[in-house]
Amino acid sequence: MKNAKRKGTEFERLVKREFEKAGFEVTRSAASLGKADLYVEGIGSVQCKARKTLAVYNLFDGAGILVVKANRKEPLIVMSLKNFIKLLGETR
């Protein structure tokens, strides 16, 4: 397995384990053919991306949640996986 593919697969498995530890049922797709990497029951599809660097980290500026928006695109919420799962647990 190539390094980038292995890195992506390992990251998908990590995300899957974190959701499962929180009690969610998760299905990994056999191959990413334009579909999401994971499907989390009660949440929906989840695309996982692991990169060497992401500029988005610099935008947090000490905040726990970041809302970003590109021109003519819908706003996105960015937060740590740990905080997201904790928030989900509080609403279940």
N, C-alpha and C positions, 0 to 999 in steps of 0.2 A: 504494500500500500504506500503510495506517495506521501511525503510529509504533510502537504496541505490537506489531502484527503483524510489522513489519519488524524490530524489536528481537528478537523471539522467533525469527524465521527466521534472522537473522544469528548468534544464539547457537547455534542447532541446527547450523548449518554450521561454526561454530568447534569445537564439541564433536566433530562428525563428522571434521573435519580432524585433530584431536589423536589420535583413535583410529586413523585411517588412517596417520598418521605413525609410530605405534607398531606398524604391521603388521596391524591388525585390519580385517576386511571389514565395512563399515557400510552399511546401507540406511536412507534417510530415508523416512518415510511421506509419501504425496502430500498428505494432509490429516489433521489430527488429529481424527479422529471417535471420540474415546473410546479411541483406541489410543495406544501410546507414540510419541514423536517419532522415535526411532531404534531400529534393531535391530542390535546388535553381535554378530557371529559369535563364538560361544564364551562370551559373557557373557549375552546376552538383551536384553530390552527396556529402553530408557533414556528416561525422561521428562526433558525439559529445561525449566527455568523460569528466566527472567531477571527480576529485580525491582529496583526502585530501591533498596530496603533489605531486609535480612534480619537479624532479631535473632539468628539462629544464630551469626553471626560473633562476637558479643560473648561467647558461651559457650565458645569455644575456650580462652581464658585461657592462651595460649602452647603448648598441646598440638598435636600433629600430627594426631590423630584425636579426634573427638568422638562419643560415643554418647549418643543422646537417646531419650526414650520419653514418649509421652503416655499418660494413663490408658486402660487396656484396649486398648492398641495394642502392636504388636511393636516392640522397640528398632530404631533405625536408626543406621547408621554414617555420619558426615559427615567427609569429608576433601577436600583439594584434588584436582582432576582430575589435575593433574601427578603428585601422589604416588600416586593410585590407579593410573594407567597404569604408573608405575614399579614398583609392587607387582605388578601383573599380569605385567609383563615378567620379573620375578624368579621367577615361578611357572610360566612357560611352558617 
